[in-house]
Amino acid sequence: MTDHDKAAYPEPPRKTPVVDKQTALPNPAVILSQLFYYSVDVPVSTFRGAIDSIRSNNKSVYYHQKFRRVPDLTECEHGDYLCYYEAEMQWRRDYKVDQEIVKVVQERMRACYQREGSSYLQNCAKEIEQFKETSNNFQLRYGDLGAYASGRKCLMKQKERMMAAQAQSS
């Protein structure tokens, strides 16, 4: 009594067939693949493994670099060039952060446009207002500074704006 139908499921061959070689020469593809493996892959993998093991021992985990806040240009003593430099670098970091904030808010607004389609005016009112406010604040602070913007130019712009506001009020 057999437990399977031989017509539907024939038995596998009893022996694996031997490859019929036409020549006694080795296959060049096998030679090239083994040559590549031993001359390139093994040394590179070994070197990478050694480097990774060294790195894993002294791995420092951080998400972003944190800088301490430094005094503003208005707080620097006259002739304190180190303070001027630190204040300028702080201003540049703040400028880049403000740029990224505007980009993030703009991306949120665009995503809302994409998601809501033709009804974006009523459904995206919060995002549109937030983008207008953020971009207006960025323009007030950094607009018209030109290609060579600096903390000193930005400070002078704010000073001129305050003087203009005082002149209008009086």
Beta strands, then each sheet from edge to edge (+ up, - down):
end
